[in-house]
Each structure stands twice: as structure tokens, then as C-alpha cells.
Amino acid sequence: HREADDYALREAANSPSKRACGIGPGLFFARELLSLMQATRPSEQREHPVRIGLIPTAVGGTCIDRWLPGEVLFENMVKKTEDILGATEKEFGFRPAVSGILFYQGESDALEEAMARAYQDKLMNFVEGARRAFSREDGRAGAGAGAGAGAGA
């Protein structure tokens, strides 16, 4: 049942007419990215659909320390992502690659000056950990990250 719910969320990003709850700014980001990708693809590739999957793992109000490699939120993010990728491979016969992460987190880290100053180094630690966790067989990093104020990843 949970895999079906996650599949529905992934598919919602590919259809502007579908609505999904619980994915915050990710859905709007995915729709915009999908539109841009479709508009800039070579004509010979346009017959094959572009797919964007969303795997929400956000936990609102958390500080970045809880998202560092080895911490429970980071490890839960990796496990949930691997579970979804595995389920997709089992159901559809291919394993998607993680090619990016929309990391919308940081509001609680801005409350104290010392936490705000330490944020950049911690964010880079998160990015490096995500790249290791989701690296592809070709050796290229499979995840990048952008940061903003807000909650979760």
C-alpha cells in the first residue's frame, strides 16, 4: 500500500492535471523542470516521455544536524529512496537514477548566529554524503543539492 502511495506521488509530478498532497514545493519544482526538459529535448527524443520521480522525506522544523550522514533522518532518506528505486525496478524493469535532490531546509538553523555560520559546511557534508549514497555505476555523482529556508529534504 505504501509503495502504491509513493508511486502516485511520483506520477503526480508528471501530470499537471493530477493533484497530490504532502510534497510541498517539490511538485511545483518538478512540473517546472519537466516543462523545461520537454521544451529543450531534441525532436528525435520527444517521443520518449521524461519521468521525474519525487520521493518526499521531509520532516518539518528539523535542523541540518539531523540530516547529516549517519544521523537517523539522513539514513531514513537513503533507505526510503533505495526502497522506492527497488520497487520501481521490480515493477517496471528498470532502476531510475537519483540525479538531484531538492533540499528545502534551514529555517531552524537561522535562529542562532552560530548555527547559521556552521550551515554551509554542514550542507556540504550532506551533499557529499548524498552523492556517495546515490552514486551511479559510471562513477558520476547521482545527486546534487540546492538549499533554501524551510523544512526537510
N, C-alpha and C positions, 0 to 999 in steps of 0.2 A: 504494500500500500504506500509506504514512504517513497519507494522508487518511482511509483506512478505519479505521486505529487511532485517530485523533483523533475520528472520528465515534463510534466505540464508546465512548470515554471520555465524550463529551458525553451520549450516550444513557444511560450508566450512572447519571448523576445523576437521571434521570427515572424510574428503576425501582429501588425498594428491593430487589428480588429479584436484580438483576444485581450482579456484583462487578467491580471494576476495580482495577488496580494502578498505582501511580506517581502518584497525585494527592493524596496526603496529606490534610490536613484539609478540602480543598475539597469532596470528595464528601459528607462529613457536613454541612458548611455548606449545600451545595446541596439536600440532602434535607430539611433543616430548613426552609430558605427555601421550597422547593416546597410542603411541607405547610402552612406559614403562608399562602402565597399562595392555595392552593386553598381553604383554610378561610375566607378573608376576601373572596373574589370574590363579586360579585353573582350571584344564581342564573341570570340570563339569559346570563352569560358562562361558566358552568361547563361547558357543552357543548364549548367550545374548550379544548384542552389547554394548560397552561402548559409552556413549554420553558425549561430552564436549560442553557446550554452551559458546559462547562469547557474551558479551553484552558491546560493546565499548561505553565508556562515556568520553573519553579523551578530554581535552581542552588544547592544547599546550601552553607552556610558562606561565603556572599559578603557583603561589606559593602555598605551602601547606595550608596557612591560608584560602584560598578559598575552601579547601576540608574538613574543619573541620565540625563536626556535627552542624547543624543549619545554615550553610552557603549554599548559593544557589547551588554550584556545588555538594556538598555532597547530598543535598536534591534532586537535579535532578538525580543523580546517583541512589539513592534509588527508586525514582518514576519510572524511566525507567526500572530498574531491576524488580520491582514489576509488572509493566505493561507487560513485556515480560513473566514473570513467569505465570501471569494470562492468557495471550493469549495462552501459551503453554498448560496450564491445560485445557482451553476451547477446543482447537483443538485436543489434544491428550489424554485427560482424566487423566493426572497426572500432579502434580506440582513438578518440579525439585527443589532441594535444592541448595542454594548457598554454596559451600564448599570451596571456595577460591577466592581471588582477586589478580590479577596481577596489582600491583600499581607501575607504571613506571613514577615517578615524582620526582622532586627535583633539577633540574639543576638551576632554577632561585633562589632557596633557598641557593645555594652555592656561590652566588655572593658577599654576605656580611658576614663577620665573625659572627656577632650577629645572623643573620638568620640561619646560618649553625649550631651554637651551640644550638639553640632552636628547631632544626628539629626533633631530636629524641623524645622529649616529645610530639611534635605536631603529629608525626607519630603514637605514641601510642594512642593518643586521637582519631585519625582517625580509627585505628584498633578497639579500644573499641567501637566506635560508629557504625562501620560496623558490628561488632559482635552482638550488640544489635539490629540493624536494620534487620539483616538476621538470627536471632537465629531460631533454629528449635523447633518443638513441644516437642522433647525429652529433651530440655533444653541445649543441646550442642551448642556451638558456631558454626555458619554456615559459618563463613568467617575468613580467616587468611590473612596476607598480607606480601608481600616481597617488598622491596623498591630498587629503583635504580635511577640513574640520567635520566632525560628525561622529558616527558610531560604527564600530565593527568593520569587518572586512568581507 
